Structures are given as structure tokens and as C-alpha cells.
Amino acid sequence: MPELLRVTPFLLVADMDRALRFYVDMLGFEARVRSADYAFVIRDAAALRLILPGPGVDLSDPARQIHCYIDVRDVDALHAECAPRLAELPNGRVRPPFDTVYGQREFHVIDEDVTLLSFGQPIG
């Protein structure tokens, strides 16, 4: 029977080197494939495909924000691991762990291209 293995969304990035520094150095992903306009990054079972947009695309427009939700086993431990590096980001780009009304514990990070990353786990 066919089996779905994972979802790997394509995220538009304005600067590949800057994006790789964010995802690899800040969040602990590993760059498995890298070219001038594409990168495949992975951490455990979570993977993302970074791609440069065509000319004239304004990635700073909050109206075009993409939201990726990444389920984790221990959201507080992941946040603690990343916290020293996340502290370097400008105000408003990180929301520390919190409990949601829909039964998840999450923290949020916004990358330089306004992609919102939510890391979360079920409460209890």
C-alpha cells in the first residue's frame, strides 16, 4: 500500500546564504542539497525546500506570509536549545513557548522572508 512519508514545503527566500544561516545555524537543520537557487534542509523528519523567487517578487510583504507547522516531541527542549541563537533576532520575530486554547504547546519564529514557523506538541 502506498505510504506518505513527509511534506516538504517550498519556501521562497530572497537570499539563499542568509536563509541557510537562519535554518542551519539558528534552527539546527542540515543542508543536504545546495545550489545557487535551491536548498533542501532537514532536521529529523522535518524537511524544507528553500527556493529563490523570480524577479520582482517582494518577500517582505506580510500579506504573502507562509505558515509552516512543525510537530515536535519536546517543544520546550527545542526552544531551550535554540534560545541563545533566537535571542539575536529582532523583537517581534520570536514568541516563546505558550499553551494554546486548542491543546498545543508552541513557540513561533519568523524568518527574514516573513515565513512563520510554529513548533508544537500536544499538551498532556
N, CA, C and O atoms as a GROMACS GRO file, in nm:
protein
  496
    1MET      N    1   0.084  -0.118   0.000
    1MET     CA    2   0.000   0.000   0.000
    1MET      C    3   0.089   0.124   0.000
    1MET      O    4   0.189   0.127   0.072
    2PRO      N    5   0.057   0.226  -0.077
    2PRO     CA    6   0.136   0.349  -0.078
    2PRO      C    7   0.140   0.414   0.060
    2PRO      O    8   0.045   0.405   0.138
    3GLU      N    9   0.250   0.479   0.088
    3GLU     CA   10   0.268   0.545   0.218
    3GLU      C   11   0.321   0.686   0.195
    3GLU      O   12   0.419   0.705   0.123
    4LEU      N   13   0.256   0.784   0.256
    4LEU     CA   14   0.306   0.921   0.252
    4LEU      C   15   0.414   0.935   0.357
    4LEU      O   16   0.393   0.897   0.473
    5LEU      N   17   0.528   0.988   0.320
    5LEU     CA   18   0.642   0.993   0.411
    5LEU      C   19   0.658   1.125   0.484
    5LEU      O   20   0.681   1.126   0.605
    6ARG      N   21   0.646   1.237   0.414
    6ARG     CA   22   0.659   1.367   0.479
    6ARG      C   23   0.616   1.474   0.380
    6ARG      O   24   0.607   1.450   0.260
    7VAL      N   25   0.589   1.590   0.431
    7VAL     CA   26   0.559   1.707   0.349
    7VAL      C   27   0.683   1.795   0.351
    7VAL      O   28   0.737   1.823   0.458
    8THR      N   29   0.728   1.840   0.236
    8THR     CA   30   0.843   1.930   0.231
    8THR      C   31   0.803   2.055   0.153
    8THR      O   32   0.819   2.061   0.031
    9PRO      N   33   0.750   2.153   0.224
    9PRO     CA   34   0.705   2.274   0.155
    9PRO      C   35   0.820   2.352   0.091
    9PRO      O   36   0.933   2.350   0.140
   10PHE      N   37   0.788   2.418  -0.018
   10PHE     CA   38   0.881   2.510  -0.081
   10PHE      C   39   0.862   2.646  -0.016
   10PHE      O   40   0.750   2.698  -0.010
   11LEU      N   41   0.970   2.704   0.034
   11LEU     CA   42   0.967   2.837   0.095
   11LEU      C   43   1.049   2.932   0.009
   11LEU      O   44   1.166   2.905  -0.020
   12LEU      N   45   0.988   3.042  -0.032
   12LEU     CA   46   1.062   3.141  -0.108
   12LEU      C   47   1.153   3.219  -0.015
   12LEU      O   48   1.113   3.261   0.093
   13VAL      N   49   1.277   3.238  -0.059
   13VAL     CA   50   1.375   3.313   0.019
   13VAL      C   51   1.442   3.416  -0.072
   13VAL      O   52   1.469   3.387  -0.188
   14ALA      N   53   1.469   3.534  -0.020
   14ALA     CA   54   1.529   3.640  -0.100
   14ALA      C   55   1.680   3.621  -0.116
   14ALA      O   56   1.737   3.663  -0.216
   15ASP      N   57   1.744   3.559  -0.018
   15ASP     CA   58   1.889   3.543  -0.018
   15ASP      C   59   1.921   3.403   0.035
   15ASP      O   60   1.898   3.375   0.153
   16MET      N   61   1.973   3.317  -0.050
   16MET     CA   62   1.995   3.178  -0.012
   16MET      C   63   2.097   3.165   0.101
   16MET      O   64   2.075   3.086   0.192
   17ASP      N   65   2.206   3.238   0.097
   17ASP     CA   66   2.306   3.229   0.204
   17ASP      C   67   2.246   3.271   0.338
   17ASP      O   68   2.268   3.204   0.439
   18ARG      N   69   2.172   3.381   0.339
   18ARG     CA   70   2.109   3.429   0.462
   18ARG      C   71   2.007   3.326   0.512
   18ARG      O   72   2.002   3.299   0.632
   19ALA      N   73   1.928   3.270   0.423
   19ALA     CA   74   1.827   3.170   0.462
   19ALA      C   75   1.894   3.046   0.520
   19ALA      O   76   1.848   2.992   0.621
   20LEU      N   77   2.001   3.001   0.459
   20LEU     CA   78   2.071   2.884   0.512
   20LEU      C   79   2.132   2.911   0.649
   20LEU      O   80   2.129   2.825   0.736
   21ARG      N   81   2.186   3.030   0.668
   21ARG     CA   82   2.237   3.065   0.803
   21ARG      C   83   2.123   3.056   0.905
   21ARG      O   84   2.143   3.006   1.015
   22PHE      N   85   2.004   3.104   0.869
   22PHE     CA   86   1.890   3.101   0.960
   22PHE      C   87   1.848   2.957   0.990
   22PHE      O   88   1.841   2.918   1.107
   23TYR      N   89   1.822   2.879   0.888
   23TYR     CA   90   1.770   2.744   0.909
   23TYR      C   91   1.874   2.647   0.964
   23TYR      O   92   1.841   2.561   1.045
   24VAL      N   93   1.998   2.659   0.921
   24VAL     CA   94   2.104   2.569   0.968
   24VAL      C   95   2.161   2.617   1.100
   24VAL      O   96   2.161   2.542   1.198
   25ASP      N   97   2.210   2.739   1.106
   25ASP     CA   98   2.277   2.788   1.226
   25ASP      C   99   2.180   2.821   1.339
   25ASP      O  100   2.210   2.794   1.456
   26MET      N  101   2.064   2.878   1.306
   26MET     CA  102   1.969   2.922   1.408
   26MET      C  103   1.880   2.808   1.457
   26MET      O  104   1.858   2.793   1.578
   27LEU      N  105   1.830   2.726   1.363
   27LEU     CA  106   1.730   2.625   1.399
   27LEU      C  107   1.782   2.481   1.394
   27LEU      O  108   1.708   2.388   1.428
   28GLY      N  109   1.907   2.461   1.353
   28GLY     CA  110   1.967   2.328   1.360
   28GLY      C  111   1.934   2.233   1.247
   28GLY      O  112   1.957   2.113   1.260
   29PHE      N  113   1.883   2.284   1.135
   29PHE     CA  114   1.862   2.199   1.018
   29PHE      C  115   1.996   2.169   0.953
   29PHE      O  116   2.094   2.240   0.977
   30GLU      N  117   2.001   2.065   0.871
   30GLU     CA  118   2.120   2.029   0.794
   30GLU      C  119   2.089   2.052   0.647
   30GLU      O  120   1.985   2.008   0.597
   31ALA      N  121   2.179   2.120   0.576
   31ALA     CA  122   2.162   2.141   0.432
   31ALA      C  123   2.212   2.017   0.360
   31ALA      O  124   2.332   1.990   0.359
   32ARG      N  125   2.121   1.942   0.300
   32ARG     CA  126   2.159   1.819   0.229
   32ARG      C  127   2.188   1.846   0.081
   32ARG      O  128   2.272   1.780   0.021
   33VAL      N  129   2.119   1.944   0.023
   33VAL     CA  130   2.139   1.982  -0.116
   33VAL      C  131   2.147   2.132  -0.121
   33VAL      O  132   2.071   2.201  -0.052
   34ARG      N  133   2.239   2.185  -0.204
   34ARG     CA  134   2.254   2.330  -0.213
   34ARG      C  135   2.298   2.365  -0.354
   34ARG      O  136   2.396   2.310  -0.406
   35SER      N  137   2.225   2.456  -0.416
   35SER     CA  138   2.269   2.514  -0.543
   35SER      C  139   2.248   2.664  -0.532
   35SER      O  140   2.213   2.714  -0.425
   36ALA      N  141   2.269   2.736  -0.639
   36ALA     CA  142   2.258   2.881  -0.635
   36ALA      C  143   2.115   2.926  -0.601
   36ALA      O  144   2.097   3.028  -0.534
   37ASP      N  145   2.014   2.852  -0.647
   37ASP     CA  146   1.877   2.898  -0.627
   37ASP      C  147   1.787   2.797  -0.554
   37ASP      O  148   1.665   2.813  -0.554
   38TYR      N  149   1.846   2.694  -0.492
   38TYR     CA  150   1.767   2.590  -0.426
   38TYR      C  151   1.849   2.526  -0.314
   38TYR      O  152   1.970   2.509  -0.326
   39ALA      N  153   1.778   2.493  -0.205
   39ALA     CA  154   1.841   2.415  -0.098
   39ALA      C  155   1.736   2.325  -0.034
   39ALA      O  156   1.619   2.363  -0.022
   40PHE      N  157   1.779   2.207   0.006
   40PHE     CA  158   1.695   2.112   0.078
   40PHE      C  159   1.755   2.102   0.217
   40PHE      O  160   1.870   2.059   0.233
   41VAL      N  161   1.677   2.140   0.320
   41VAL     CA  162   1.725   2.133   0.458
   41VAL      C  163   1.637   2.036   0.535
   41VAL      O  164   1.516   2.025   0.510
   42ILE      N  165   1.700   1.966   0.630
   42ILE     CA  166   1.627   1.862   0.703
   42ILE      C  167   1.677   1.858   0.847
   42ILE      O  168   1.795   1.880   0.874
   43ARG      N  169   1.586   1.830   0.936
   43ARG     CA  170   1.619   1.803   1.076
   43ARG      C  171   1.522   1.695   1.122
   43ARG      O  172   1.401   1.717   1.127
   44ASP      N  173   1.576   1.580   1.155
   44ASP     CA  174   1.494   1.464   1.191
   44ASP      C  175   1.398   1.436   1.075
   44ASP      O  176   1.443   1.416   0.962
   45ALA      N  177   1.268   1.434   1.100
   45ALA     CA  178   1.171   1.404   0.993
   45ALA      C  179   1.114   1.531   0.928
   45ALA      O  180   1.032   1.520   0.837
   46ALA      N  181   1.156   1.648   0.972
   46ALA     CA  182   1.106   1.774   0.915
   46ALA      C  183   1.202   1.821   0.807
   46ALA      O  184   1.323   1.828   0.828
   47ALA      N  185   1.147   1.854   0.692
   47ALA     CA  186   1.230   1.900   0.581
   47ALA      C  187   1.164   2.018   0.511
   47ALA      O  188   1.041   2.029   0.506
   48LEU      N  189   1.247   2.106   0.458
   48LEU     CA  190   1.201   2.224   0.385
   48LEU      C  191   1.283   2.240   0.259
   48LEU      O  192   1.400   2.202   0.255
   49ARG      N  193   1.222   2.295   0.156
   49ARG     CA  194   1.290   2.324   0.031
   49ARG      C  195   1.291   2.476   0.014
   49ARG      O  196   1.186   2.538   0.003
   50LEU      N  197   1.410   2.533   0.013
   50LEU     CA  198   1.426   2.678   0.001
   50LEU      C  199   1.453   2.709  -0.145
   50LEU      O  200   1.534   2.642  -0.209
   51ILE      N  201   1.385   2.809  -0.197
   51ILE     CA  202   1.400   2.841  -0.338
   51ILE      C  203   1.394   2.992  -0.357
   51ILE      O  204   1.316   3.061  -0.291
   52LEU      N  205   1.477   3.043  -0.447
   52LEU     CA  206   1.474   3.186  -0.480
   52LEU      C  207   1.356   3.213  -0.572
   52LEU      O  208   1.329   3.133  -0.661
   53PRO      N  209   1.286   3.325  -0.552
   53PRO     CA  210   1.173   3.358  -0.638
   53PRO      C  211   1.220   3.419  -0.769
   53PRO      O  212   1.338   3.449  -0.787
   54GLY      N  213   1.127   3.436  -0.859
   54GLY     CA  214   1.159   3.507  -0.982
   54GLY      C  215   1.177   3.654  -0.954
   54GLY      O  216   1.153   3.699  -0.842
   55PRO      N  217   1.219   3.730  -1.054
   55PRO     CA  218   1.240   3.874  -1.034
   55PRO      C  219   1.109   3.946  -1.000
   55PRO      O  220   1.002   3.910  -1.047
   56GLY      N  221   1.123   4.049  -0.918
   56GLY     CA  222   1.009   4.134  -0.886
   56GLY      C  223   0.920   4.086  -0.774
   56GLY      O  224   0.819   4.151  -0.745
   57VAL      N  225   0.951   3.974  -0.710
   57VAL     CA  226   0.870   3.923  -0.600
   57VAL      C  227   0.915   3.989  -0.471
   57VAL      O  228   1.032   3.982  -0.434
   58ASP      N  229   0.822   4.054  -0.401
   58ASP     CA  230   0.851   4.123  -0.276
   58ASP      C  231   0.824   4.029  -0.159
   58ASP      O  232   0.709   4.012  -0.119
   59LEU      N  233   0.927   3.969  -0.105
   59LEU     CA  234   0.909   3.874   0.004
   59LEU      C  235   0.889   3.942   0.139
   59LEU      O  236   0.856   3.875   0.237
   60SER      N  237   0.908   4.073   0.147
   60SER     CA  238   0.890   4.143   0.274
   60SER      C  239   0.744   4.177   0.301
   60SER      O  240   0.713   4.225   0.410
   61ASP      N  241   0.656   4.155   0.206
   61ASP     CA  242   0.514   4.187   0.221
   61ASP      C  243   0.447   4.087   0.315
   61ASP      O  244   0.436   3.969   0.280
   62PRO      N  245   0.402   4.130   0.434
   62PRO     CA  246   0.339   4.037   0.528
   62PRO      C  247   0.215   3.968   0.471
   62PRO      O  248   0.175   3.862   0.520
   63ALA      N  249   0.152   4.025   0.368
   63ALA     CA  250   0.033   3.965   0.310
   63ALA      C  251   0.064   3.833   0.239
   63ALA      O  252  -0.027   3.753   0.216
   64ARG      N  253   0.189   3.809   0.204
   64ARG     CA  254   0.225   3.685   0.136
   64ARG      C  255   0.289   3.584   0.233
   64ARG      O  256   0.355   3.489   0.190
   65GLN      N  257   0.270   3.605   0.362
   65GLN     CA  258   0.331   3.518   0.462
   65GLN      C  259   0.284   3.372   0.448
   65GLN      O  260   0.166   3.345   0.426
   66ILE      N  261   0.379   3.282   0.460
   66ILE     CA  262   0.354   3.139   0.462
   66ILE      C  263   0.369   3.094   0.606
   66ILE      O  264   0.450   3.148   0.681
   67HIS      N  265   0.290   2.994   0.646
   67HIS     CA  266   0.295   2.942   0.782
   67HIS      C  267   0.320   2.792   0.776
   67HIS      O  268   0.242   2.718   0.716
   68CYS      N  269   0.429   2.746   0.836
   68CYS     CA  270   0.461   2.604   0.845
   68CYS      C  271   0.451   2.561   0.991
   68CYS      O  272   0.509   2.624   1.080
   69TYR      N  273   0.378   2.453   1.015
   69TYR     CA  274   0.367   2.398   1.149
   69TYR      C  275   0.451   2.271   1.156
   69TYR      O  276   0.433   2.180   1.075
   70ILE      N  277   0.544   2.266   1.252
   70ILE     CA  278   0.633   2.152   1.267
   70ILE      C  279   0.604   2.088   1.403
   70ILE      O  280   0.626   2.148   1.508
   71ASP      N  281   0.554   1.964   1.399
   71ASP     CA  282   0.526   1.891   1.522
   71ASP      C  283   0.657   1.838   1.581
   71ASP      O  284   0.741   1.786   1.508
   72VAL      N  285   0.672   1.853   1.712
   72VAL     CA  286   0.794   1.808   1.780
   72VAL      C  287   0.757   1.726   1.904
   72VAL      O  288   0.644   1.731   1.952
   73ARG      N  289   0.854   1.652   1.955
   73ARG     CA  290   0.831   1.571   2.075
   73ARG      C  291   0.846   1.653   2.204
   73ARG      O  292   0.772   1.630   2.300
   74ASP      N  293   0.938   1.745   2.209
   74ASP     CA  294   0.960   1.823   2.331
   74ASP      C  295   0.985   1.968   2.292
   74ASP      O  296   1.100   2.009   2.273
   75VAL      N  297   0.878   2.043   2.282
   75VAL     CA  298   0.887   2.181   2.233
   75VAL      C  299   0.970   2.269   2.326
   75VAL      O  300   1.042   2.357   2.279
   76ASP      N  301   0.960   2.246   2.456
   76ASP     CA  302   1.038   2.327   2.549
   76ASP      C  303   1.188   2.301   2.535
   76ASP      O  304   1.268   2.393   2.542
   77ALA      N  305   1.225   2.174   2.514
   77ALA     CA  306   1.367   2.142   2.496
   77ALA      C  307   1.420   2.200   2.365
   77ALA      O  308   1.532   2.250   2.360
   78LEU      N  309   1.339   2.195   2.259
   78LEU     CA  310   1.382   2.254   2.132
   78LEU      C  311   1.399   2.404   2.148
   78LEU      O  312   1.497   2.461   2.100
   79HIS      N  313   1.305   2.469   2.214
   79HIS     CA  314   1.318   2.613   2.235
   79HIS      C  315   1.442   2.645   2.318
   79HIS      O  316   1.516   2.738   2.286
   80ALA      N  317   1.466   2.568   2.423
   80ALA     CA  318   1.585   2.590   2.507
   80ALA      C  319   1.713   2.574   2.426
   80ALA      O  320   1.808   2.650   2.443
   81GLU      N  321   1.715   2.475   2.336
   81GLU     CA  322   1.832   2.454   2.251
   81GLU      C  323   1.856   2.573   2.158
   81GLU      O  324   1.971   2.615   2.139
   82CYS      N  325   1.750   2.627   2.102
   82CYS     CA  326   1.762   2.736   2.004
   82CYS      C  327   1.764   2.875   2.068
   82CYS      O  328   1.805   2.971   2.003
   83ALA      N  329   1.720   2.887   2.192
   83ALA     CA  330   1.701   3.018   2.256
   83ALA      C  331   1.821   3.111   2.250
   83ALA      O  332   1.803   3.230   2.220
   84PRO      N  333   1.944   3.065   2.275
   84PRO     CA  334   2.056   3.159   2.269
   84PRO      C  335   2.072   3.222   2.129
   84PRO      O  336   2.106   3.340   2.118
   85ARG      N  337   2.046   3.145   2.025
   85ARG     CA  338   2.057   3.199   1.889
   85ARG      C  339   1.934   3.282   1.853
   85ARG      O  340   1.945   3.384   1.785
   86LEU      N  341   1.817   3.238   1.898
   86LEU     CA  342   1.694   3.313   1.870
   86LEU      C  343   1.696   3.450   1.937
   86LEU      O  344   1.632   3.544   1.888
   87ALA      N  345   1.769   3.463   2.047
   87ALA     CA  346   1.778   3.591   2.118
   87ALA      C  347   1.845   3.698   2.031
   87ALA      O  348   1.830   3.817   2.058
   88GLU      N  349   1.918   3.656   1.928
   88GLU     CA  350   1.983   3.751   1.838
   88GLU      C  351   1.886   3.814   1.738
   88GLU      O  352   1.920   3.914   1.674
   89LEU      N  353   1.767   3.757   1.724
   89LEU     CA  354   1.670   3.809   1.627
   89LEU      C  355   1.606   3.938   1.679
   89LEU      O  356   1.596   3.958   1.800
   90PRO      N  357   1.561   4.024   1.589
   90PRO     CA  358   1.493   4.147   1.631
   90PRO      C  359   1.364   4.117   1.708
   90PRO      O  360   1.305   4.010   1.693
   91ASN      N  361   1.322   4.212   1.789
   91ASN     CA  362   1.198   4.198   1.864
   91ASN      C  363   1.082   4.168   1.769
   91ASN      O  364   1.077   4.221   1.658
   92GLY      N  365   0.990   4.084   1.815
   92GLY     CA  366   0.873   4.050   1.737
   92GLY      C  367   0.891   3.930   1.645
   92GLY      O  368   0.794   3.886   1.582
   93ARG      N  369   1.011   3.874   1.636
   93ARG     CA  370   1.034   3.762   1.547
   93ARG      C  371   1.026   3.626   1.618
   93ARG      O  372   1.024   3.522   1.552
   94VAL      N  373   1.021   3.627   1.752
   94VAL     CA  374   1.013   3.501   1.828
   94VAL      C  375   0.905   3.516   1.934
   94VAL      O  376   0.898   3.617   2.005
   95ARG      N  377   0.822   3.414   1.944
   95ARG     CA  378   0.726   3.406   2.054
   95ARG      C  379   0.764   3.283   2.134
   95ARG      O  380   0.760   3.172   2.082
   96PRO      N  381   0.801   3.302   2.262
   96PRO     CA  382   0.846   3.188   2.344
   96PRO      C  383   0.732   3.088   2.367
   96PRO      O  384   0.617   3.117   2.335
   97PRO      N  385   0.764   2.971   2.421
   97PRO     CA  386   0.662   2.867   2.440
   97PRO      C  387   0.541   2.917   2.519
   97PRO      O  388   0.552   2.992   2.616
   98PHE      N  389   0.424   2.872   2.473
   98PHE     CA  390   0.297   2.908   2.536
   98PHE      C  391   0.198   2.796   2.507
   98PHE      O  392   0.215   2.719   2.412
   99ASP      N  393   0.093   2.788   2.589
   99ASP     CA  394  -0.013   2.689   2.569
   99ASP      C  395  -0.127   2.753   2.492
   99ASP      O  396  -0.165   2.867   2.519
  100THR      N  397  -0.181   2.680   2.396
  100THR     CA  398  -0.290   2.732   2.313
  100THR      C  399  -0.425   2.683   2.365
  100THR      O  400  -0.431   2.590   2.444
  101VAL      N  401  -0.531   2.747   2.320
  101VAL     CA  402  -0.667   2.705   2.357
  101VAL      C  403  -0.705   2.576   2.285
  101VAL      O  404  -0.801   2.510   2.324
  102TYR      N  405  -0.631   2.539   2.179
  102TYR     CA  406  -0.661   2.417   2.104
  102TYR      C  407  -0.572   2.300   2.145
  102TYR      O  408  -0.559   2.203   2.071
  103GLY      N  409  -0.511   2.309   2.265
  103GLY     CA  410  -0.443   2.194   2.323
  103GLY      C  411  -0.301   2.167   2.276
  103GLY      O  412  -0.254   2.054   2.284
  104GLN      N  413  -0.233   2.269   2.227
  104GLN     CA  414  -0.095   2.254   2.185
  104GLN      C  415  -0.007   2.346   2.268
  104GLN      O  416  -0.051   2.451   2.314
  105ARG      N  417   0.119   2.306   2.286
  105ARG     CA  418   0.222   2.394   2.342
  105ARG      C  419   0.312   2.428   2.225
  105ARG      O  420   0.360   2.339   2.155
  106GLU      N  421   0.336   2.557   2.202
  106GLU     CA  422   0.406   2.602   2.082
  106GLU      C  423   0.505   2.713   2.112
  106GLU      O  424   0.497   2.779   2.216
  107PHE      N  425   0.598   2.732   2.019
  107PHE     CA  426   0.671   2.857   2.008
  107PHE      C  427   0.678   2.892   1.860
  107PHE      O  428   0.673   2.804   1.774
  108HIS      N  429   0.689   3.020   1.832
  108HIS     CA  430   0.686   3.069   1.695
  108HIS      C  431   0.813   3.146   1.662
  108HIS      O  432   0.871   3.213   1.748
  109VAL      N  433   0.856   3.135   1.536
  109VAL     CA  434   0.971   3.210   1.485
  109VAL      C  435   0.935   3.259   1.345
  109VAL      O  436   0.875   3.185   1.267
  110ILE      N  437   0.971   3.382   1.314
  110ILE     CA  438   0.951   3.437   1.180
  110ILE      C  439   1.088   3.457   1.117
  110ILE      O  440   1.175   3.522   1.174
  111ASP      N  441   1.106   3.399   0.998
  111ASP     CA  442   1.236   3.413   0.931
  111ASP      C  443   1.245   3.549   0.860
  111ASP      O  444   1.151   3.628   0.864
  112GLU      N  445   1.358   3.574   0.796
  112GLU     CA  446   1.382   3.703   0.732
  112GLU      C  447   1.290   3.730   0.614
  112GLU      O  448   1.277   3.845   0.571
  113ASP      N  449   1.225   3.627   0.562
  113ASP     CA  450   1.136   3.641   0.448
  113ASP      C  451   0.989   3.628   0.489
  113ASP      O  452   0.905   3.591   0.407
  114VAL      N  453   0.959   3.658   0.613
  114VAL     CA  454   0.828   3.659   0.679
  114VAL      C  455   0.758   3.524   0.684
  114VAL      O  456   0.636   3.519   0.703
  115THR      N  457   0.831   3.414   0.668
  115THR     CA  458   0.772   3.281   0.687
  115THR      C  459   0.757   3.257   0.837
  115THR      O  460   0.853   3.271   0.913
  116LEU      N  461   0.636   3.221   0.878
  116LEU     CA  462   0.609   3.191   1.018
  116LEU      C  463   0.626   3.041   1.040
  116LEU      O  464   0.562   2.960   0.973
  117LEU      N  465   0.713   3.006   1.134
  117LEU     CA  466   0.736   2.867   1.171
  117LEU      C  467   0.681   2.846   1.311
  117LEU      O  468   0.723   2.913   1.406
  118SER      N  469   0.587   2.754   1.324
  118SER     CA  470   0.534   2.716   1.454
  118SER      C  471   0.587   2.579   1.488
  118SER      O  472   0.576   2.486   1.407
  119PHE      N  473   0.644   2.565   1.606
  119PHE     CA  474   0.690   2.437   1.656
  119PHE      C  475   0.598   2.400   1.770
  119PHE      O  476   0.580   2.480   1.862
  120GLY      N  477   0.538   2.281   1.767
  120GLY     CA  478   0.441   2.250   1.872
  120GLY      C  479   0.425   2.103   1.902
  120GLY      O  480   0.468   2.016   1.826
  121GLN      N  481   0.360   2.079   2.014
  121GLN     CA  482   0.329   1.942   2.057
  121GLN      C  483   0.198   1.946   2.135
  121GLN      O  484   0.160   2.049   2.190
  122PRO      N  485   0.127   1.833   2.138
  122PRO     CA  486   0.004   1.826   2.218
  122PRO      C  487   0.035   1.843   2.367
  122PRO      O  488   0.139   1.797   2.415
  123ILE      N  489  -0.055   1.907   2.436
  123ILE     CA  490  -0.043   1.922   2.583
  123ILE      C  491  -0.097   1.795   2.646
  123ILE      O  492  -0.204   1.747   2.611
  124GLY      N  493  -0.019   1.742   2.741
  124GLY     CA  494  -0.067   1.626   2.816
  124GLY      C  495  -0.045   1.498   2.759
  124GLY      O  496  -0.083   1.396   2.817
   0.00000   0.00000   0.00000
